[in-house]
Amino acid sequence: MNDIAVLKVNGRNIGVLWNPPYLGDVTDYLKPGRNLIEIEVSVNWANRLIGDERYDADLEWHSKSPSEWALTAFPRWMTDGGQRPSENRKTFANYTYYTASSRLQQAGLAGPVRIVYETAESGIQ
């Protein structure tokens, strides 16, 4: 996992995991027998920005250098509370961090998931 995830046990929200080692204490949410553990991973934010670059820009950019672009001014649709011209764009940034051809970053669960348990006699297993 590289970003943010919500951990649930038996339909109950344990919390948001957003930094390594991505641990959540599920002790109070477990029941005897079978338990359902769910991990809902968010979309990688960099990948969302890259994806949005496939759609027409609805902002005015000023070139600082061939590889850097900064926002000239906040767009009127934003300051006046209007509707965004590009309905497919989901993000807004005042600087272009990525282009449509930028390499997507790894997303989702990026490694093995381990269930770690602890007993009074043995400590963490």
CORSULJO-V61085 format. One record per backbone hydrogen bond with DSSP energy under -0.5 kcal/mol. NH is the residue of the N-H (numbers start at 1). CO is the residue of the C=O. Records with the same first field share a line. If there is no record, write none. Layout:
BEGIN
NH: CO ; CO
END
This chain:
BEGIN
5: 17
6: 40
7: 15
8: 38
9: 12
10: 36
12: 9
14: 7
15: 7
17: 5
18: 16
22: 19
26: 24
29: 26
30: 26 ; 27
37: 35
38: 8
40: 6
41: 39
42: 4
48: 44
49: 45
50: 46
51: 47
52: 48
53: 49 ; 50
54: 51
55: 52
61: 59
62: 70
64: 62 ; 68
65: 68
68: 65
70: 62
71: 94
72: 60
73: 60
78: 75
79: 75
80: 76
81: 78
82: 77
87: 85
89: 86
96: 69
97: 95
102: 99
110: 108
114: 112
116: 114
119: 123
123: 119
125: 117
END
